Amino acid sequence: MNLLGRSVVVYGAGKSGLAAYGLAREKGASVTVYDDDPRAARATNSIGVFKDADIIILSPGVSGDKDFILDARLEGKTVVSELEFASDICLAEQIMVTGTNGKTTTTMLIDAILKRAGISSYAVGNIGTPFSSIADKLDATETAVVEASSFQLESSPNISPDIAVILNIAPDHLERHGSMEKYVAAKANIFLRQFSQDIIVYNDDDDEIRALVPQMNAKKVPFSLTHPVKGGAYISSDFVCFDARPVVHIDDIDMRGRELENVLAATAVAAEKGISPFTIGSAVTEFSRPAFRRQYVGSKDGISVFNDSKATNVSSCISACESLEGGIALILGGALREEDFDALFAKLPDKVKAVCVCGENSDEILRAASRAGFEDISRFDTISAALDGAMRRARELGLENVLFSPASKSFDLFDNYIERGKFFDGVCRTLGIRK
């Protein structure tokens, strides 16, 4: 993309938007940052700036369906996401990872394996470091491992990574995308413009993804938790395998149940890059899960407590429940959004014996539990009270685990899942739960 002398407007003054602003300026463009919030630093909130723009770059938090953005498209202006903008400039190999759940873990795991193999690798994107902040600093010998959210992908119709990874698709962020069909379409942008020499690593167990396979042009590399797949990654005799070669025993990995999808996807990527099974296995064995993803907090009275604040949707909560061994007292609840709690109670494993609820959507969860005939459920006013109640119920029932996996966004009380996770850790310390 030639930016010299072009007029660029970056929509969104967050971290990604400001990184795109800096990159566009470095490439010779005249750049203005626009933000809906008049208090945003270094930004204007006058939509008049879009009139003379040649290129409009959308930050991840910005929807492209605003009237003045649609008008800009009709006028022939270039409208791209920050992700596509950075990708177009970056000379490095690009591995992009998307999915409803597991994106960050898989991105970090791929990055760790590549580093173990001696490859100059950088984890960027939705993981926290904007792609635009390093896109022009990498050369063709290096690799960018990019976590790509549906927010980023919805305005990235021309993205074309060397290796794309699509982990799973379940209902999420429908308030932004408007429908499940549009959400799936956003995810599909990660592979639609790939070429035959590229690679798409995909989940062969996921019905939504399997329906997309005919649209995939790149080399198809499947992975599966349930059955062997030719030319892909799977579990056999408790070993992670790739194309009939054992890589690592699952007992040596700090992941269980559906969390192993992340390991399979990362293994497939690394194997396709020619990295040896020994190198993959050693990196996976030493890998530590990211914070607030079924993270062990400590124990008290023989009960283990896990912080899964990152479980902001139903499918992520189910995955966390499946991954634990022993009986569970589950803590649910958060912001009132479009979560299907009927689906949650229909799919909860039998090991979940009690549920404690708090948050803005408590009534919705209680109604879903009632419809499902799940009776051991209690409501609490605070997270602290819910944890205390869960610990008490676990002692009464002889359960091994208390799991904080809200299946809800955090915006009723917190800015994000990280803030919520830190708060839960603090409550655990107050109640004497220690490692």
N, C-alpha and C positions, 0 to 999 in steps of 0.2 A: 504494500500500500504506500503510494507516494504521498507524503504529507507536506512537502515543502511548499510554503505559501498558501496552504489550504486553510479554510476557516472551520474550526472544530468546536463543537459544544459537547461537553461531558455532562450527562444528566446524572446527578447524584454526587454529593460531596462527602461520601464515606471513604473508607480506606481504599477500596478498589477504584472509586472514581478519581480520587486524588492521585493514585498511582498512574492511571490512564492519562490524566492531565499532564503529569511530569513526562511521561513517555512521548506523548504527542508533541509537546514543546521541544523535547530533545531532537525530534525528527523534523523540526522546522515549521510546525503548524502554528497558527494563531489560535489560541485556545481560551475558551470561556467555560467556567463551571456553573451549571444551573442546578438549583435545588428547590424543592417545594417549600422547604422550611426557610423562612426569611432570616432566621437566626444562624443558619449554617455559615461557618467561616469560609472565606475565600470564594463565596458563591453569590450569584445573583438569583433573584426569583422573578425576573421579568421574562415572560415567554417570547418577547420580541427578539431575543437573541437567536432563536431557532430560524428566523426568517432568512438570515443571510448565511446560515451554516451550510457548508458543503458536506460535512460528515458529522453524524450524531453518535456518540458512544454512550450506551446505556449501562449503568451500574447494576449489579445483581439485584438490588432491592427495588429496582424500578421496573414497572410493567410497561411494555411497549404498546399498550392499547389506549393510551391517552390520545385525545382528538388531535392535538397539535403534532404528535409523533406520527399518527396515521396520515395526517396532511403532508408531513415532510416526506413520507414514503411515496405518496401519490405525486409529489412534485419532483420525484427522481433523486432525492437526496439519499446518500448512503447512511443507513441506520444499522449499527452493529452493536453487539454486546462487548463489554470489556474483555471477556474471554476470547471472542473471535478476533478482536482488535489485536490483543497480545499474541495470539496464536499466529496471526498473519505476519507479524514482524519477527517472531522468534525463529532462529535458524536451527535450534537444537531438535533432536528427536523428541516427539511428544507422545506421551502415554497418558490417556485421559480415562478417568474412572467416574462412573455415575451409578446410580441405583437409589432406591428409597432408603435402604439401610446399609451400613457397612462401608460407605465411601471413604471416610477418613481413615479407618483402620486399614483398609486395603491399600489406599494411597501410601500410607506410612510403611506398610509392610513391603510393598514393591520397592519403595525408596531404600529401605533397609537392605533388601536382598541385592539391589544394584550396587549399593555402596560396598557391601561385603565382597562383591565380585570385582571391585576396583573400578567401577564405572562412576564418572562424575555425574551425580544425580541430585535433583533439587525438587522437593515436594512443595507445590504451590497451588493456588486457586482457592477454592472454597475452604480449604484446610486452614487458612488464616493469612498466608503471605500472598498478596495479589500477584497474579501472573504478570501483570504489566510492570511490576516493580523490578523484574529481572529479565524480561523477555528479550531485550536487546543486549544483554550482557552475556548470553550463552552462545557458544559456537556449535558447529555441526558435530563435534566429538562428544558433546554433553547431552544429558537427558532431562527433560522437564516432566515430572510425574504430577499431573494436574487433576485435582478433585473438582469435578464439574457438577454443579447442582442444576436442578430443573429451571431455577430462576435464570441461571447463566445460559443454559442451552436453548431456552425458548426463543431467544433473539440471536441464535447462532446457526442459521440455516446452512452456512457454507463451511462450517468447521470440518476439518479432515485430519484427525490425529493418525500418527503412524500405527499406534495400537490403541484400540478403544476397548473399554471394559464396561459391561453392563451387568450389574450384580443381581438385581431383583426389581420388581415394580409392584407396589401396593399403593392403595389410596393415600395421598398426602398432599398438602398444600392446595387443595381443591378450591379454597377461597381465593387463591391467586389465579389459578389456571382456568377455573370456571367449570371444568368437567374432567372426568377420568380420561376421556379420549384426548383432550388437549394436553393433559399431563403426560400421557404416554407419548404423544407426538413430540413434546419437548425433549423427552429422554431419547427418542429415536434420532434426533438431530446429531447425536454423537457419532453415528456410523453411516448416515445416509449419503455423505459425500466422500466416503473413503474410496480408494482405488483397489484394484485386484491385488496389488502387491502389499497392501496394508493388512492388518490383523484385527479381527473382532473376537474378543473373549466374552462368552455369554453363558448364562445360567440355563442349562438344559432342563432344569426342574421347574422353571417358572412359566406358567401358561401364557402370561402377557408377553414375555420375551420370545417364547417359541413361535407365537403368532407373527412376530416381526422378522423371523429368520429369512423368509423369502425376499425381504427388502435389503438384505445385507450383501454388499458387493465384495467385501474383503475376504481374506482367508478366514474361515470359520473355525474357531477353537472352543469347543464346549467344555463346561465343567458340570459335575453332578455329585450330589451327596447320596443319591439313591441307587445309582447304577453305573457300571463302567461305560465310558464314552471313548470311542476310537479317536485317537489324536488329541485327547484332552486330559483333564485332571479329574480324579475321582478318589473314593475311599475303597480300599480292598484289604481285607484281613487286618483292619485297624491301621493301615498305612495310607498316607497321602501318596497317590501315584500319579505319574504323568505318562501316558501312552505305554502302559504296562511296566514302567520302571518305578520301584518304590523310592520315595523321597524322604519321608520322616514318619515316625510312629505318632499317632494322635495323642498318646499319653505324654509325649514330650512337648506338647503345645499347650499354651495357656488359653485355649479356646475349646468350646464344646458345642454340640448340636449344630444349629444353623450358622453359628459363628464361623464354622469351618469353611463356609462358602468363601469367606475372605481369604483364607489360606489357599484354597483351591484356585481361586482367580489369580492370586499373586504368583502361585506356582506355575500356572499356565503361561503367564506373561514372561516370567524369568526363563522357563524352559524354551519358549519360542525364541528367546534372545540367545539361546545357546549356553546358558549358565548351568553348571553341573548340578546334579541332584545333591551332592555333598554340600556345596555352597548354599544352595537353597535351604536345605534342611538345617544347617547350622544357624543361618540367619533367622529362620522361623522359630527355632528353639529358643533363641535368646531374645526374641521380640517381646516387648512389654506393651500391653494394651493401652490405648489412650485413656486419659482421665474421664471418669464418669460414664464409662461403658462397661456395665456389670463389674465394676471395680470393687474388690474386697476392701471393706473399711476396717473391720475388726470383728471381735466376738465378745459375747457376755453370756454367762450361764450356759455355755456350750452351744450357743446359737450364733451362726455366722451372719453378718450383715453386709449387703452389697448395695452399692450406689450406682444406679443405672439411669441417672438424670437425663442422659442423652436420648432415652426412649421417649421421643416426642410423638410417636404414633403407635397404633395398635400392633402392627406387624413386628416392630422392634421389641415391644414388651413381650409378645409371645415367644420370640426368639430367645430373649433373656431367660424366661421361665424354663424353656426347653433345655437350656444349657446347664442348669444347676442340677445336682444330684441330691435327692432327699426332699422332704416336705417343705413347702414354702408358705409363709404369710406374706402376701403381696400388698404393697402400698400403691394406690392409684390416685390420679386426679391432678388437675391443673386448669388451664384456660379453657373456656367454652368455645370449641371449634367443631368442625365437621368430622369428628371421629366416630367410627362405627363400633360402639361398645357391644352391640349384639354379636358382631363377629368376634370380638375379643372373648366373650364368655362362651361362645360356641367352640372356640379353638383352644381355650386354656387347658393345659395338660392337667391330668388328675392330681399331680403332685401339689398343685395350688389348693390348699385346704381352707385358707381364710383370706379375706380381702379387707383392707382398711382404706377408707376413702376420705380425701380432703380436697379442697379446691373449688373453683368456680363451677365446675361441671359435675359436682357430687351427685346432684339429683338425677342427672342423665345417666350416670353410671349405676346408681341404685335401681333405677327403672329397668335398665338392661339386665342387671343381675336378677331382678324379680321375674322378668320374662323368661330368663334361662333356667329358673328354678335354683339359682345359687343362693343359699340361705346364710352362710357364715360370712356376713358382710356387715361392717359397722362404719358409721360416719363420724368424722372428727373435724374440729374447727381449724386445727393447725397441723403442719407437718410434724411438729414436735409431739403433739398428742397422738397423731396417727402412728408414729414410730413407737411410742410407748405402748399404745394399744396392740400393735403388731408383735412386739416383744412379749407382751403378756399372753397374747393368744398363742404364740409359738410355744411358750412354756407349758401352757395348759394342754395343748395338743401333742406335745413332744416333737415339734418340727425342728428341722436342722437349720433352716434359713429364713431370714427376713430380707425381702427384695424390694427396694425402692425403684420401681420402674413405671413411671406415671402414665405412659401411653397418652400423653397430653402435652401440648405446648406449655411453656412456662409463663406466658405473658399475663396471667392473672395477678401474679405477685412479683415476678422477676423479669429482668431484661432479656435473659437467655438461659439456656440449660446449664451453662457453666456457673453462673451466679447461683442458680438453684442447687446445683451439685455441691458447691462450696458451703451453702447454708446447711444442707443435709449433713455433710461431714461435721459441721460445728455442732449440730444437734446430737449427733452420735457421741461426740466427745463429752457433751454435757451429761448424757445418760450413762457415761462410763463404759462405752463400747471402745475397745482398744485392740490394736494388733498384738 
